[in-house]
Amino acid sequence: MKNVKVYGTLACPFCVKVKQFLKDQNVAFEDIDVAQDEARLQEIVEKTGQMGVPVIEIDGEIIIGFDRGKIVQALGLAD
């Protein structure tokens, strides 16, 4: 199973969409609310150079935003 993390906020509509997409695909993920965790926010800034969310990390691969095609490819899902 792939290690999946979603860095986002509760107020971000694209964060909600990506989490729902992963749930619909039965993909387990760590849900990280960067609005509540300053250290995790700093973690994504260091990894991406930006503060925008969502940031999806799949086995070390960083995907910025809800890029369905890249997520499907990184997870090895049939589209």
N, CA, C and O atoms as a CHARMM CRD file, in Angstrom:
* protein
*
  316
    1    1 MET  N      0.84900  -1.18800   0.00000 PROA 1      0.00000
    2    1 MET  CA     0.00000   0.00000   0.00000 PROA 1      0.00000
    3    1 MET  C      0.88600   1.23900   0.00000 PROA 1      0.00000
    4    1 MET  O      1.92000   1.28200   0.66700 PROA 1      0.00000
    5    2 LYS  N      0.46800   2.23100  -0.75000 PROA 2      0.00000
    6    2 LYS  CA     1.22400   3.48300  -0.86000 PROA 2      0.00000
    7    2 LYS  C      1.00500   4.34200   0.38600 PROA 2      0.00000
    8    2 LYS  O     -0.05200   4.29900   1.01700 PROA 2      0.00000
    9    3 ASN  N      2.03500   5.12200   0.72000 PROA 3      0.00000
   10    3 ASN  CA     1.95400   6.06300   1.83100 PROA 3      0.00000
   11    3 ASN  C      1.44000   7.38900   1.26400 PROA 3      0.00000
   12    3 ASN  O      2.13100   8.04800   0.48700 PROA 3      0.00000
   13    4 VAL  N      0.22000   7.77500   1.66100 PROA 4      0.00000
   14    4 VAL  CA    -0.43400   8.95900   1.10500 PROA 4      0.00000
   15    4 VAL  C     -0.71100   9.95800   2.22000 PROA 4      0.00000
   16    4 VAL  O     -1.27600   9.61700   3.26000 PROA 4      0.00000
   17    5 LYS  N     -0.29700  11.20900   1.97700 PROA 5      0.00000
   18    5 LYS  CA    -0.58300  12.29900   2.91100 PROA 5      0.00000
   19    5 LYS  C     -1.27200  13.41300   2.14500 PROA 5      0.00000
   20    5 LYS  O     -0.89500  13.73100   1.01700 PROA 5      0.00000
   21    6 VAL  N     -2.28200  14.00100   2.76400 PROA 6      0.00000
   22    6 VAL  CA    -2.94800  15.16200   2.18200 PROA 6      0.00000
   23    6 VAL  C     -2.78500  16.32000   3.16500 PROA 6      0.00000
   24    6 VAL  O     -3.30300  16.29100   4.28100 PROA 6      0.00000
   25    7 TYR  N     -2.05300  17.33500   2.72000 PROA 7      0.00000
   26    7 TYR  CA    -1.86700  18.54800   3.50100 PROA 7      0.00000
   27    7 TYR  C     -2.91200  19.54500   3.00400 PROA 7      0.00000
   28    7 TYR  O     -2.95400  19.86800   1.81700 PROA 7      0.00000
   29    8 GLY  N     -3.75200  20.02700   3.91300 PROA 8      0.00000
   30    8 GLY  CA    -4.79100  20.95200   3.49400 PROA 8      0.00000
   31    8 GLY  C     -5.37800  21.69300   4.67800 PROA 8      0.00000
   32    8 GLY  O     -4.82300  21.69600   5.77700 PROA 8      0.00000
   33    9 THR  N     -6.52500  22.32700   4.42400 PROA 9      0.00000
   34    9 THR  CA    -7.27500  23.01200   5.47500 PROA 9      0.00000
   35    9 THR  C     -8.74400  22.64200   5.32300 PROA 9      0.00000
   36    9 THR  O     -9.17800  22.19200   4.26300 PROA 9      0.00000
   37   10 LEU  N     -9.48900  22.83500   6.38100 PROA 10     0.00000
   38   10 LEU  CA   -10.92000  22.54100   6.34000 PROA 10     0.00000
   39   10 LEU  C    -11.67100  23.49900   5.42700 PROA 10     0.00000
   40   10 LEU  O    -12.71500  23.13900   4.88200 PROA 10     0.00000
   41   11 ALA  N    -11.15300  24.71900   5.25100 PROA 11     0.00000
   42   11 ALA  CA   -11.83100  25.74300   4.45500 PROA 11     0.00000
   43   11 ALA  C    -11.52500  25.64800   2.96000 PROA 11     0.00000
   44   11 ALA  O    -12.11100  26.38100   2.16300 PROA 11     0.00000
   45   12 CYS  N    -10.62500  24.76300   2.57800 PROA 12     0.00000
   46   12 CYS  CA   -10.17800  24.66200   1.18400 PROA 12     0.00000
   47   12 CYS  C    -11.07800  23.69000   0.41100 PROA 12     0.00000
   48   12 CYS  O    -11.08700  22.49500   0.70600 PROA 12     0.00000
   49   13 PRO  N    -11.83900  24.19100  -0.57900 PROA 13     0.00000
   50   13 PRO  CA   -12.74200  23.29500  -1.31600 PROA 13     0.00000
   51   13 PRO  C    -12.01000  22.22800  -2.11600 PROA 13     0.00000
   52   13 PRO  O    -12.52700  21.12100  -2.26600 PROA 13     0.00000
   53   14 PHE  N    -10.81900  22.52600  -2.63500 PROA 14     0.00000
   54   14 PHE  CA   -10.07700  21.51500  -3.38300 PROA 14     0.00000
   55   14 PHE  C     -9.50400  20.44100  -2.46300 PROA 14     0.00000
   56   14 PHE  O     -9.31600  19.29800  -2.87900 PROA 14     0.00000
   57   15 CYS  N     -9.22900  20.80600  -1.21900 PROA 15     0.00000
   58   15 CYS  CA    -8.77900  19.82600  -0.22900 PROA 15     0.00000
   59   15 CYS  C     -9.90000  18.82900   0.04900 PROA 15     0.00000
   60   15 CYS  O     -9.67200  17.62100   0.11800 PROA 15     0.00000
   61   16 VAL  N    -11.10400  19.35100   0.20700 PROA 16     0.00000
   62   16 VAL  CA   -12.27400  18.49900   0.44500 PROA 16     0.00000
   63   16 VAL  C    -12.47100  17.55400  -0.74200 PROA 16     0.00000
   64   16 VAL  O    -12.74600  16.36900  -0.55500 PROA 16     0.00000
   65   17 LYS  N    -12.33000  18.08100  -1.96500 PROA 17     0.00000
   66   17 LYS  CA   -12.52800  17.26500  -3.17200 PROA 17     0.00000
   67   17 LYS  C    -11.48500  16.15900  -3.28000 PROA 17     0.00000
   68   17 LYS  O    -11.82500  15.01900  -3.59900 PROA 17     0.00000
   69   18 VAL  N    -10.22700  16.47900  -3.01900 PROA 18     0.00000
   70   18 VAL  CA    -9.18800  15.45300  -3.14300 PROA 18     0.00000
   71   18 VAL  C     -9.38300  14.36300  -2.08400 PROA 18     0.00000
   72   18 VAL  O     -9.18000  13.18300  -2.37200 PROA 18     0.00000
   73   19 LYS  N     -9.77100  14.74200  -0.87500 PROA 19     0.00000
   74   19 LYS  CA    -9.99500  13.74100   0.17400 PROA 19     0.00000
   75   19 LYS  C    -11.17900  12.85100  -0.17900 PROA 19     0.00000
   76   19 LYS  O    -11.13300  11.64300   0.05500 PROA 19     0.00000
   77   20 GLN  N    -12.23100  13.42700  -0.73500 PROA 20     0.00000
   78   20 GLN  CA   -13.38400  12.63000  -1.14500 PROA 20     0.00000
   79   20 GLN  C    -13.00700  11.68900  -2.28300 PROA 20     0.00000
   80   20 GLN  O    -13.43300  10.53500  -2.30500 PROA 20     0.00000
   81   21 PHE  N    -12.21200  12.17800  -3.22600 PROA 21     0.00000
   82   21 PHE  CA   -11.74600  11.34200  -4.33400 PROA 21     0.00000
   83   21 PHE  C    -10.97500  10.13700  -3.80000 PROA 21     0.00000
   84   21 PHE  O    -11.21400   9.00900  -4.23000 PROA 21     0.00000
   85   22 LEU  N    -10.05100  10.37100  -2.86700 PROA 22     0.00000
   86   22 LEU  CA    -9.27100   9.27200  -2.30400 PROA 22     0.00000
   87   22 LEU  C    -10.16000   8.28000  -1.56400 PROA 22     0.00000
   88   22 LEU  O     -9.97100   7.06900  -1.67400 PROA 22     0.00000
   89   23 LYS  N    -11.12900   8.79300  -0.81400 PROA 23     0.00000
   90   23 LYS  CA   -12.07300   7.90900  -0.11500 PROA 23     0.00000
   91   23 LYS  C    -12.87000   7.07500  -1.11300 PROA 23     0.00000
   92   23 LYS  O    -13.07700   5.88000  -0.90300 PROA 23     0.00000
   93   24 ASP  N    -13.31700   7.70600  -2.19900 PROA 24     0.00000
   94   24 ASP  CA   -14.08200   6.99200  -3.23000 PROA 24     0.00000
   95   24 ASP  C    -13.25700   5.88400  -3.87900 PROA 24     0.00000
   96   24 ASP  O    -13.80600   4.88100  -4.33700 PROA 24     0.00000
   97   25 GLN  N    -11.93300   6.06800  -3.91700 PROA 25     0.00000
   98   25 GLN  CA   -11.03500   5.07300  -4.50000 PROA 25     0.00000
   99   25 GLN  C    -10.53600   4.06800  -3.44500 PROA 25     0.00000
  100   25 GLN  O     -9.70300   3.21200  -3.74300 PROA 25     0.00000
  101   26 ASN  N    -11.05000   4.18100  -2.22300 PROA 26     0.00000
  102   26 ASN  CA   -10.63500   3.31400  -1.11100 PROA 26     0.00000
  103   26 ASN  C     -9.12800   3.40700  -0.83400 PROA 26     0.00000
  104   26 ASN  O     -8.46500   2.40600  -0.56400 PROA 26     0.00000
  105   27 VAL  N     -8.61200   4.63700  -0.91100 PROA 27     0.00000
  106   27 VAL  CA    -7.19600   4.88900  -0.63600 PROA 27     0.00000
  107   27 VAL  C     -7.08500   5.47000   0.76400 PROA 27     0.00000
  108   27 VAL  O     -7.66000   6.51700   1.06200 PROA 27     0.00000
  109   28 ALA  N     -6.34100   4.78300   1.61900 PROA 28     0.00000
  110   28 ALA  CA    -6.09800   5.29300   2.97000 PROA 28     0.00000
  111   28 ALA  C     -5.08900   6.43300   2.88300 PROA 28     0.00000
  112   28 ALA  O     -4.12900   6.36600   2.11600 PROA 28     0.00000
  113   29 PHE  N     -5.31500   7.47800   3.67500 PROA 29     0.00000
  114   29 PHE  CA    -4.40600   8.62200   3.65400 PROA 29     0.00000
  115   29 PHE  C     -4.36700   9.28300   5.01800 PROA 29     0.00000
  116   29 PHE  O     -5.29000   9.16300   5.82300 PROA 29     0.00000
  117   30 GLU  N     -3.25800   9.98900   5.25300 PROA 30     0.00000
  118   30 GLU  CA    -3.11500  10.79400   6.46600 PROA 30     0.00000
  119   30 GLU  C     -3.62400  12.19000   6.12800 PROA 30     0.00000
  120   30 GLU  O     -3.13400  12.82900   5.19700 PROA 30     0.00000
  121   31 ASP  N     -4.59900  12.65200   6.88300 PROA 31     0.00000
  122   31 ASP  CA    -5.21800  13.96600   6.67400 PROA 31     0.00000
  123   31 ASP  C     -4.53700  14.96700   7.60500 PROA 31     0.00000
  124   31 ASP  O     -4.68500  14.88000   8.82400 PROA 31     0.00000
  125   32 ILE  N     -3.79800  15.90800   7.04000 PROA 32     0.00000
  126   32 ILE  CA    -3.01000  16.85300   7.83000 PROA 32     0.00000
  127   32 ILE  C     -3.57700  18.25600   7.64300 PROA 32     0.00000
  128   32 ILE  O     -3.50600  18.82300   6.55300 PROA 32     0.00000
  129   33 ASP  N     -4.13600  18.80400   8.70600 PROA 33     0.00000
  130   33 ASP  CA    -4.70900  20.15500   8.68200 PROA 33     0.00000
  131   33 ASP  C     -3.60500  21.15200   9.02600 PROA 33     0.00000
  132   33 ASP  O     -3.26200  21.33900  10.19300 PROA 33     0.00000
  133   34 VAL  N     -3.05600  21.78700   7.99700 PROA 34     0.00000
  134   34 VAL  CA    -1.93600  22.70400   8.22000 PROA 34     0.00000
  135   34 VAL  C     -2.35600  23.99600   8.90600 PROA 34     0.00000
  136   34 VAL  O     -1.50500  24.73800   9.39600 PROA 34     0.00000
  137   35 ALA  N     -3.64900  24.27400   8.94600 PROA 35     0.00000
  138   35 ALA  CA    -4.12500  25.45000   9.67700 PROA 35     0.00000
  139   35 ALA  C     -3.99600  25.23500  11.18300 PROA 35     0.00000
  140   35 ALA  O     -3.91000  26.19600  11.94800 PROA 35     0.00000
  141   36 GLN  N     -3.98300  23.97700  11.60100 PROA 36     0.00000
  142   36 GLN  CA    -3.89500  23.64700  13.02800 PROA 36     0.00000
  143   36 GLN  C     -2.49900  23.19400  13.45400 PROA 36     0.00000
  144   36 GLN  O     -2.22900  23.06700  14.64800 PROA 36     0.00000
  145   37 ASP  N     -1.60600  22.94900  12.48500 PROA 37     0.00000
  146   37 ASP  CA    -0.29800  22.38100  12.79800 PROA 37     0.00000
  147   37 ASP  C      0.79400  23.16300  12.06800 PROA 37     0.00000
  148   37 ASP  O      1.09600  22.89300  10.90500 PROA 37     0.00000
  149   38 GLU  N      1.37200  24.12300  12.75900 PROA 38     0.00000
  150   38 GLU  CA     2.38800  25.01000  12.18400 PROA 38     0.00000
  151   38 GLU  C      3.60800  24.23300  11.68000 PROA 38     0.00000
  152   38 GLU  O      4.17900  24.58400  10.64800 PROA 38     0.00000
  153   39 ALA  N      4.00700  23.19000  12.39500 PROA 39     0.00000
  154   39 ALA  CA     5.17700  22.40700  11.98400 PROA 39     0.00000
  155   39 ALA  C      4.91700  21.70300  10.65100 PROA 39     0.00000
  156   39 ALA  O      5.80500  21.63000   9.80200 PROA 39     0.00000
  157   40 ARG  N      3.70800  21.19000  10.47100 PROA 40     0.00000
  158   40 ARG  CA     3.37200  20.50200   9.21200 PROA 40     0.00000
  159   40 ARG  C      3.24600  21.50200   8.06200 PROA 40     0.00000
  160   40 ARG  O      3.57100  21.17700   6.92000 PROA 40     0.00000
  161   41 LEU  N      2.77500  22.72200   8.35900 PROA 41     0.00000
  162   41 LEU  CA     2.73900  23.77000   7.34800 PROA 41     0.00000
  163   41 LEU  C      4.15900  24.07100   6.87500 PROA 41     0.00000
  164   41 LEU  O      4.41000  24.18200   5.67500 PROA 41     0.00000
  165   42 GLN  N      5.07600  24.20100   7.81600 PROA 42     0.00000
  166   42 GLN  CA     6.47600  24.45300   7.47500 PROA 42     0.00000
  167   42 GLN  C      7.04300  23.30200   6.64900 PROA 42     0.00000
  168   42 GLN  O      7.86400  23.51400   5.75700 PROA 42     0.00000
  169   43 GLU  N      6.60200  22.09400   6.95100 PROA 43     0.00000
  170   43 GLU  CA     7.05200  20.90100   6.21300 PROA 43     0.00000
  171   43 GLU  C      6.69500  21.01300   4.72200 PROA 43     0.00000
  172   43 GLU  O      7.53000  20.72500   3.86600 PROA 43     0.00000
  173   44 ILE  N      5.46000  21.43000   4.41000 PROA 44     0.00000
  174   44 ILE  CA     5.09700  21.52800   2.99300 PROA 44     0.00000
  175   44 ILE  C      5.77300  22.71800   2.32000 PROA 44     0.00000
  176   44 ILE  O      6.08300  22.66200   1.13000 PROA 44     0.00000
  177   45 VAL  N      6.00200  23.79000   3.06900 PROA 45     0.00000
  178   45 VAL  CA     6.72100  24.93400   2.49600 PROA 45     0.00000
  179   45 VAL  C      8.13800  24.50100   2.10900 PROA 45     0.00000
  180   45 VAL  O      8.63200  24.87300   1.04400 PROA 45     0.00000
  181   46 GLU  N      8.78700  23.72100   2.96800 PROA 46     0.00000
  182   46 GLU  CA    10.13200  23.23700   2.67200 PROA 46     0.00000
  183   46 GLU  C     10.12800  22.28700   1.47900 PROA 46     0.00000
  184   46 GLU  O     11.05200  22.31300   0.66600 PROA 46     0.00000
  185   47 LYS  N      9.10700  21.45500   1.36600 PROA 47     0.00000
  186   47 LYS  CA     9.04400  20.47300   0.27500 PROA 47     0.00000
  187   47 LYS  C      8.66000  21.10300  -1.06400 PROA 47     0.00000
  188   47 LYS  O      9.11900  20.65900  -2.11600 PROA 47     0.00000
  189   48 THR  N      7.80900  22.15100  -1.02200 PROA 48     0.00000
  190   48 THR  CA     7.25900  22.69000  -2.26800 PROA 48     0.00000
  191   48 THR  C      7.67900  24.12300  -2.57300 PROA 48     0.00000
  192   48 THR  O      7.59100  24.56100  -3.72000 PROA 48     0.00000
  193   49 GLY  N      8.13400  24.85500  -1.56100 PROA 49     0.00000
  194   49 GLY  CA     8.47300  26.25200  -1.76600 PROA 49     0.00000
  195   49 GLY  C      7.25900  27.16300  -1.80500 PROA 49     0.00000
  196   49 GLY  O      7.37400  28.32800  -2.18600 PROA 49     0.00000
  197   50 GLN  N      6.10900  26.65800  -1.42100 PROA 50     0.00000
  198   50 GLN  CA     4.88900  27.46900  -1.42800 PROA 50     0.00000
  199   50 GLN  C      3.99900  27.08600  -0.25200 PROA 50     0.00000
  200   50 GLN  O      4.23500  26.09000   0.43200 PROA 50     0.00000
  201   51 MET  N      2.95900  27.91200  -0.03200 PROA 51     0.00000
  202   51 MET  CA     2.04200  27.65600   1.07400 PROA 51     0.00000
  203   51 MET  C      0.65700  27.23000   0.59300 PROA 51     0.00000
  204   51 MET  O     -0.25100  27.06500   1.40700 PROA 51     0.00000
  205   52 GLY  N      0.48200  27.05100  -0.70900 PROA 52     0.00000
  206   52 GLY  CA    -0.81600  26.67000  -1.24600 PROA 52     0.00000
  207   52 GLY  C     -1.18700  25.23600  -0.90800 PROA 52     0.00000
  208   52 GLY  O     -0.31800  24.37100  -0.79100 PROA 52     0.00000
  209   53 VAL  N     -2.46600  24.99200  -0.75300 PROA 53     0.00000
  210   53 VAL  CA    -2.98500  23.65200  -0.50200 PROA 53     0.00000
  211   53 VAL  C     -4.08900  23.36000  -1.51300 PROA 53     0.00000
  212   53 VAL  O     -4.66300  24.29900  -2.06300 PROA 53     0.00000
  213   54 PRO  N     -4.40000  22.12000  -1.77100 PROA 54     0.00000
  214   54 PRO  CA    -3.83100  20.92500  -1.15600 PROA 54     0.00000
  215   54 PRO  C     -2.47500  20.55200  -1.75300 PROA 54     0.00000
  216   54 PRO  O     -2.15900  20.85500  -2.90300 PROA 54     0.00000
  217   55 VAL  N     -1.70000  19.88400  -0.91700 PROA 55     0.00000
  218   55 VAL  CA    -0.47800  19.23200  -1.35200 PROA 55     0.00000
  219   55 VAL  C     -0.65900  17.76200  -1.01100 PROA 55     0.00000
  220   55 VAL  O     -0.93800  17.40200   0.13200 PROA 55     0.00000
  221   56 ILE  N     -0.49700  16.92400  -2.02300 PROA 56     0.00000
  222   56 ILE  CA    -0.64700  15.49000  -1.83800 PROA 56     0.00000
  223   56 ILE  C      0.73600  14.87200  -1.97600 PROA 56     0.00000
  224   56 ILE  O      1.46000  15.16000  -2.92900 PROA 56     0.00000
  225   57 GLU  N      1.09600  14.02800  -1.03100 PROA 57     0.00000
  226   57 GLU  CA     2.36900  13.32200  -1.09100 PROA 57     0.00000
  227   57 GLU  C      2.07100  11.83000  -1.16800 PROA 57     0.00000
  228   57 GLU  O      1.43300  11.26300  -0.28100 PROA 57     0.00000
  229   58 ILE  N      2.54300  11.20600  -2.24600 PROA 58     0.00000
  230   58 ILE  CA     2.31500   9.78100  -2.45000 PROA 58     0.00000
  231   58 ILE  C      3.68000   9.11600  -2.59300 PROA 58     0.00000
  232   58 ILE  O      4.36200   9.28000  -3.60500 PROA 58     0.00000
  233   59 ASP  N      4.06600   8.36500  -1.56900 PROA 59     0.00000
  234   59 ASP  CA     5.38100   7.70500  -1.54100 PROA 59     0.00000
  235   59 ASP  C      6.50500   8.66900  -1.91400 PROA 59     0.00000
  236   59 ASP  O      7.40000   8.32600  -2.68700 PROA 59     0.00000
  237   60 GLY  N      6.44800   9.88000  -1.35500 PROA 60     0.00000
  238   60 GLY  CA     7.49900  10.86100  -1.56900 PROA 60     0.00000
  239   60 GLY  C      7.29800  11.74300  -2.79100 PROA 60     0.00000
  240   60 GLY  O      7.99200  12.75000  -2.93900 PROA 60     0.00000
  241   61 GLU  N      6.36400  11.38900  -3.67300 PROA 61     0.00000
  242   61 GLU  CA     6.07400  12.22200  -4.84700 PROA 61     0.00000
  243   61 GLU  C      5.09600  13.31300  -4.44300 PROA 61     0.00000
  244   61 GLU  O      4.05100  13.03000  -3.85700 PROA 61     0.00000
  245   62 ILE  N      5.43100  14.55900  -4.75300 PROA 62     0.00000
  246   62 ILE  CA     4.61000  15.70400  -4.38300 PROA 62     0.00000
  247   62 ILE  C      3.70700  16.09500  -5.54900 PROA 62     0.00000
  248   62 ILE  O      4.17000  16.25900  -6.67700 PROA 62     0.00000
  249   63 ILE  N      2.42700  16.24100  -5.26900 PROA 63     0.00000
  250   63 ILE  CA     1.46100  16.73000  -6.24500 PROA 63     0.00000
  251   63 ILE  C      0.80300  17.95500  -5.63700 PROA 63     0.00000
  252   63 ILE  O      0.24000  17.89000  -4.54400 PROA 63     0.00000
  253   64 ILE  N      0.87600  19.06800  -6.34700 PROA 64     0.00000
  254   64 ILE  CA     0.30800  20.31400  -5.84100 PROA 64     0.00000
  255   64 ILE  C     -1.04700  20.52800  -6.49500 PROA 64     0.00000
  256   64 ILE  O     -1.17000  20.51000  -7.71900 PROA 64     0.00000
  257   65 GLY  N     -2.05900  20.73100  -5.66700 PROA 65     0.00000
  258   65 GLY  CA    -3.41400  20.92000  -6.17000 PROA 65     0.00000
  259   65 GLY  C     -4.09100  19.59400  -6.46200 PROA 65     0.00000
  260   65 GLY  O     -3.46200  18.53800  -6.40500 PROA 65     0.00000
  261   66 PHE  N     -5.37700  19.65700  -6.77600 PROA 66     0.00000
  262   66 PHE  CA    -6.13700  18.45500  -7.08500 PROA 66     0.00000
  263   66 PHE  C     -5.96600  18.13600  -8.56600 PROA 66     0.00000
  264   66 PHE  O     -6.82500  18.44600  -9.39200 PROA 66     0.00000
  265   67 ASP  N     -4.83000  17.50500  -8.88000 PROA 67     0.00000
  266   67 ASP  CA    -4.52600  17.08800 -10.24800 PROA 67     0.00000
  267   67 ASP  C     -4.88200  15.60700 -10.34800 PROA 67     0.00000
  268   67 ASP  O     -4.06300  14.72800 -10.07900 PROA 67     0.00000
  269   68 ARG  N     -6.12200  15.36200 -10.74000 PROA 68     0.00000
  270   68 ARG  CA    -6.66100  13.99600 -10.74600 PROA 68     0.00000
  271   68 ARG  C     -5.77800  13.03100 -11.53900 PROA 68     0.00000
  272   68 ARG  O     -5.51100  11.91800 -11.08700 PROA 68     0.00000
  273   69 GLY  N     -5.32900  13.45200 -12.71000 PROA 69     0.00000
  274   69 GLY  CA    -4.49700  12.59600 -13.55100 PROA 69     0.00000
  275   69 GLY  C     -3.20200  12.18600 -12.87400 PROA 69     0.00000
  276   69 GLY  O     -2.81600  11.01700 -12.91700 PROA 69     0.00000
  277   70 LYS  N     -2.53300  13.13800 -12.25200 PROA 70     0.00000
  278   70 LYS  CA    -1.28000  12.83400 -11.55900 PROA 70     0.00000
  279   70 LYS  C     -1.51600  11.93800 -10.35100 PROA 70     0.00000
  280   70 LYS  O     -0.71100  11.05100 -10.06700 PROA 70     0.00000
  281   71 ILE  N     -2.61300  12.16300  -9.64100 PROA 71     0.00000
  282   71 ILE  CA    -2.93500  11.34400  -8.47100 PROA 71     0.00000
  283   71 ILE  C     -3.20700   9.90600  -8.90700 PROA 71     0.00000
  284   71 ILE  O     -2.69200   8.96100  -8.31000 PROA 71     0.00000
  285   72 VAL  N     -4.01800   9.74900  -9.94800 PROA 72     0.00000
  286   72 VAL  CA    -4.33500   8.41300 -10.46700 PROA 72     0.00000
  287   72 VAL  C     -3.04800   7.69300 -10.88500 PROA 72     0.00000
  288   72 VAL  O     -2.85900   6.51700 -10.57500 PROA 72     0.00000
  289   73 GLN  N     -2.16600   8.40900 -11.59200 PROA 73     0.00000
  290   73 GLN  CA    -0.92600   7.82100 -12.04900 PROA 73     0.00000
  291   73 GLN  C     -0.02300   7.43200 -10.87500 PROA 73     0.00000
  292   73 GLN  O      0.53900   6.33800 -10.86000 PROA 73     0.00000
  293   74 ALA  N      0.11500   8.32000  -9.89900 PROA 74     0.00000
  294   74 ALA  CA     0.99500   8.05400  -8.74700 PROA 74     0.00000
  295   74 ALA  C      0.48900   6.88100  -7.91700 PROA 74     0.00000
  296   74 ALA  O      1.27700   6.14700  -7.32000 PROA 74     0.00000
  297   75 LEU  N     -0.83200   6.70700  -7.88300 PROA 75     0.00000
  298   75 LEU  CA    -1.41500   5.60900  -7.11800 PROA 75     0.00000
  299   75 LEU  C     -1.48500   4.31200  -7.91700 PROA 75     0.00000
  300   75 LEU  O     -1.71800   3.24200  -7.35400 PROA 75     0.00000
  301   76 GLY  N     -1.28300   4.40900  -9.23500 PROA 76     0.00000
  302   76 GLY  CA    -1.39600   3.22600 -10.08200 PROA 76     0.00000
  303   76 GLY  C     -2.82800   2.76000 -10.25400 PROA 76     0.00000
  304   76 GLY  O     -3.08700   1.56500 -10.39500 PROA 76     0.00000
  305   77 LEU  N     -3.76600   3.71200 -10.24400 PROA 77     0.00000
  306   77 LEU  CA    -5.18200   3.38300 -10.39100 PROA 77     0.00000
  307   77 LEU  C     -5.57600   3.38100 -11.86400 PROA 77     0.00000
  308   77 LEU  O     -4.96200   4.06000 -12.68700 PROA 77     0.00000
  309   78 ALA  N     -6.59800   2.61700 -12.17600 PROA 78     0.00000
  310   78 ALA  CA    -7.17300   2.67800 -13.52900 PROA 78     0.00000
  311   78 ALA  C     -8.05200   3.93400 -13.59100 PROA 78     0.00000
  312   78 ALA  O     -8.86200   4.18400 -12.69900 PROA 78     0.00000
  313   79 ASP  N     -7.87900   4.69600 -14.63200 PROA 79     0.00000
  314   79 ASP  CA    -8.65500   5.93900 -14.73800 PROA 79     0.00000
  315   79 ASP  C     -9.94300   5.70300 -15.49300 PROA 79     0.00000
  316   79 ASP  O    -10.72800   6.63200 -15.68200 PROA 79     0.00000
